[in-house]
């Protein structure tokens, strides 16, 4: 979507203070405007019918109907780009992840009590999120199931090479569901997977637990210093960079809070850089949906080091930003629809060319 006209936003929140704050932040930008606010989903429904907004910001906890039920109905009857406004708590993270499963594009934290001291940063972030959500593809919720292929033990065709491989994945906006699709198609006994998804603290633990309940492979939030094992997918903790580090007898997880890279921590580039240095041609790199160019340079380094690299194609991305930039940088060897990536990776690992055809 171009921004030759203003992005029209409806703000839905039961707090008058939050409605006023978001309205002020949004209306100060030249390329967006709040066309209506609503204190509950029933009022919101009427405003959305009347105004057909480009973006809806939606609170989770509201009177008369909670935000998740409203979102479920909205996506069924009138799919619209939605930015969730969530509290940074365990309960808030669970609700937000459910919202992303239901079709919300992205989420933001509710303003903190000390918002006055960092209003500039918060305002900049929420405007960026609204621009991203406005440009995103709205998709119907996807029903996941564990495939027979993913659950079956894999017999390496290429000798020991598949057992020595490691998969590295980077994603941002739209990535929570893309990662779930990818992992759902990979086997329980497959190579280790290290994942950098742009996500704040308090959310990555819940995200890992949800993936663990859906996917054949064990999924967990990464811990500093732990050995990397076959059959485990590791999610970089929010607000921490994750690297792979050689250790006695294998590799281990390294976490740190050094400077943000591409405005992110965890950064996909940081993870991919470590893969290029530590694994070389034993690595597989995958760049998924997301805004910006984080991961583009790191994936090129992986490819230059001999890794096989994949990118999600434009048609299947919620936001075709990071894969596009990785393509432009020369980092992507193969670009495929999201649903094809797991079979393509399996074909690469186990040499079964027939599984690569979709």
Buried (B, 14 or more C-beta within 10 A) or exposed (E): EEEEEBBBBBBBBBBEEBBEBBBEBBEEBEBBBBBBBBBBBEBBBEBBEEEEBBBBBBBBBBEEBBBBEBBBBBBEEEEBBBBBBBBBEEEBBBBBBBBBBBBBBBBBBBBEEEEEEEBEEBBEBBBBBBBBBBBBBBBEEBEBEEBEBBEEEBEBEEEEBBBBBBBBBBBBBBBBBBBBBBBBBBBBBBBBBBBBBBBBEBBBBBBBBBBBEBBBBBBBBBEEEBEBEBBBBBBBBBBBBBBBEEEEEEBBBBBEEEEBBBEBBBBBBBBBBBBBBBBEEBBBBBBBBBBBBBBBBBBBBBBEBEBBBBBBBBEBBBBBBBBBBBBEBEBBBBBBBBBBBBBBBBBBBBBBEEBBEE
